[in-house]
Amino acid sequence: MTQRREGAKRCIERPEKVIARRKMIPSTTAETVAQLLQSRWQGAPSPKTQKYINTFFDIFTLRNGLYAKVQGNHGVYRVSIFEYNDQIDATCSCYIGKHGYCHHCEALARTFLLDATTIPPVPAYHIADVRTATTPEQINQYIRSTALAELLQELERNRISIKSVAASLGVSPQRIRALIKKEQHQGVVDELTPIKLSCLWLLDQLNREKPR
């Protein structure tokens, strides 16, 4: 009987990440940031957090995420707040920020909500947009902001797995997944350009082979 009650209790109790998934999925960066702040830091900011508010640089928004850098006690930290797979998350490169509970993440959220209009957005492009590019500048801009995960999902819909893509590039599937995670955490990762171009070439070839 006791074991049954404990089991029921475990079913009722849910971690914050599960609670976040049950909420309405954010449609804007402001909603993403506000939901994270409400779920993790409801009280007034601590002195440590206040120290970092409005001190961020290289700050931008992309795909409902917020990305920035800040000068910390041990160098420059990358800080990000993002939504992925119906889940709101955050991370920081400081020694306690892997899961986004540090004062740098809180300070970034509060900085954004103080005046979001001053933070430049990076336009989020999709596969169809990339195919309409006509200049090298457009191609570079589209490639930087198009998510690698989106390209790989489109390939999987065409029965080309991540394993196959990795083999064609001479890397492991684990490396591809690590790069997807890196892009989630940093927003823009220029080293992904060759992989994204390869994915786009494969998709273009598949479209050419389809009967018209």
C-alpha positions in Angstrom: 0.0 0.0 0.0 2.8 2.4 0.9 4.6 1.6 -2.4 1.4 2.3 -4.3 1.1 5.7 -2.6 4.7 6.6 -3.3 4.2 5.6 -6.9 1.2 7.8 -7.2 3.1 10.7 -5.6 5.9 10.3 -8.2 3.3 10.5 -11.0 1.9 13.8 -9.6 5.3 15.4 -9.0 6.8 16.8 -12.2 10.1 18.5 -12.9 10.1 22.1 -14.3 11.0 21.0 -17.8 7.9 18.8 -18.0 5.7 21.6 -16.7 7.2 23.9 -19.3 6.3 21.4 -22.1 2.6 21.4 -20.9 2.4 25.2 -21.3 1.4 26.9 -24.5 4.4 26.7 -26.8 5.8 30.2 -27.3 5.4 32.0 -30.7 7.8 34.8 -30.0 11.1 35.3 -28.2 9.4 37.5 -25.6 7.1 34.6 -24.7 10.0 32.2 -24.5 12.0 34.5 -22.1 8.9 35.4 -20.0 7.9 31.8 -19.5 11.5 30.8 -18.4 11.7 33.7 -16.0 8.4 32.9 -14.5 9.2 29.2 -14.0 12.7 29.7 -12.5 13.1 33.2 -11.0 9.9 34.6 -9.7 11.4 36.8 -7.0 13.4 39.9 -7.1 16.9 39.5 -8.8 19.8 38.9 -6.4 22.8 41.3 -6.3 24.8 38.8 -8.4 22.1 38.9 -11.1 21.7 42.7 -10.9 25.5 43.0 -11.6 25.0 41.5 -15.1 21.8 43.1 -16.2 22.3 45.3 -19.3 26.0 44.2 -19.6 25.6 41.8 -22.5 27.1 42.1 -25.9 26.8 40.4 -29.3 23.2 39.9 -28.3 20.5 38.8 -30.9 17.3 36.9 -31.2 16.7 34.0 -33.6 14.0 31.3 -34.0 12.3 32.4 -30.7 15.6 32.2 -28.9 17.8 34.8 -27.2 21.6 34.6 -27.5 24.4 36.8 -26.0 27.8 37.0 -24.5 28.8 38.5 -21.2 32.1 39.2 -19.4 32.2 37.0 -16.3 34.6 36.3 -13.5 36.6 33.8 -15.6 36.3 35.1 -19.1 33.6 35.7 -21.6 30.5 33.4 -21.3 28.0 32.4 -23.9 24.4 32.7 -22.6 21.3 31.5 -24.4 17.6 31.0 -23.8 15.7 28.9 -26.5 12.8 26.7 -27.3 13.3 23.3 -28.8 11.1 20.2 -29.1 8.2 22.0 -27.2 10.5 22.7 -24.3 11.9 26.0 -23.0 15.5 25.8 -21.9 18.6 27.9 -21.2 22.4 27.3 -20.9 25.5 29.2 -20.0 29.2 28.4 -20.5 30.0 29.4 -16.9 31.0 26.5 -14.6 27.5 26.2 -13.1 25.4 27.2 -16.1 25.0 24.0 -18.1 21.3 23.7 -17.4 20.6 27.5 -17.3 20.0 28.1 -13.6 22.9 30.6 -13.2 22.6 34.3 -12.6 23.9 35.0 -16.1 20.8 33.3 -17.6 18.5 35.2 -15.3 20.2 38.5 -16.0 19.9 37.9 -19.8 16.2 37.2 -19.4 15.7 40.4 -17.4 17.8 42.4 -19.8 15.7 41.4 -22.7 12.4 42.1 -21.0 13.5 45.6 -19.9 13.7 46.7 -23.5 13.4 44.1 -26.2 13.2 46.7 -29.0 17.0 47.4 -28.7 18.0 43.8 -29.4 18.4 43.0 -33.1 16.7 40.0 -34.6 18.4 37.6 -37.0 15.8 36.7 -39.7 14.9 33.1 -39.5 14.8 31.5 -43.0 13.6 28.2 -44.1 14.5 25.7 -46.8 12.2 27.3 -49.4 13.8 30.7 -48.7 17.3 29.3 -49.3 16.4 28.0 -52.7 15.4 31.5 -53.8 18.8 33.0 -53.0 20.4 34.7 -56.0 23.6 36.3 -54.6 26.5 34.9 -52.4 25.4 37.4 -49.6 21.9 36.0 -49.6 23.1 32.4 -49.6 25.4 33.1 -46.6 22.7 34.9 -44.7 20.1 32.1 -45.3 22.6 29.4 -44.5 23.6 31.0 -41.2 20.1 31.3 -39.9 18.5 28.1 -41.3 18.6 25.5 -38.6 20.6 22.3 -39.3 18.0 20.3 -37.5 15.4 21.5 -40.0 17.5 20.4 -42.9 18.1 17.0 -41.4 14.4 16.5 -40.6 13.6 17.3 -44.3 16.1 14.7 -45.4 14.7 12.1 -43.0 11.3 12.7 -44.5 12.9 11.7 -47.8 14.3 8.6 -46.1 17.9 9.9 -45.7 19.0 9.3 -42.1 21.5 11.3 -40.0 23.7 8.2 -40.2 23.7 8.4 -44.0 24.5 12.1 -44.0 27.3 11.7 -41.5 28.8 8.9 -43.6 28.8 11.0 -46.7 30.6 13.8 -44.8 33.1 11.5 -43.2 32.0 12.3 -39.6 30.1 10.3 -37.0 26.3 10.7 -36.3 27.3 11.7 -32.8 29.3 14.6 -34.2 26.3 15.7 -36.2 24.0 15.6 -33.1 26.7 17.5 -31.1 26.6 20.2 -33.8 22.8 20.4 -33.7 23.0 20.9 -29.9 25.8 23.6 -30.4 23.6 25.5 -32.8 20.7 25.4 -30.3 23.0 26.8 -27.6 24.7 29.5 -29.8 22.1 30.4 -32.4 24.5 30.9 -35.2 27.5 28.5 -35.8 29.5 29.4 -39.0 31.3 26.0 -39.0 28.0 24.4 -39.9 28.0 26.1 -43.4 29.6 23.2 -45.3 27.3 20.6 -43.7 24.2 22.8 -44.4 25.3 23.3 -48.1 25.7 19.5 -48.4 22.2 18.9 -47.0 20.7 21.5 -49.4 22.5 19.9 -52.3 21.0 16.5 -51.4 17.5 18.0 -51.1 17.9 19.7 -54.4 18.9 16.4 -56.1 15.9 14.7 -54.5 13.6 17.4 -55.8 15.0 17.0 -59.3 14.4 13.3 -59.3 10.8 13.6 -58.3 8.3 13.2 -61.2 6.7 16.4 -62.3 
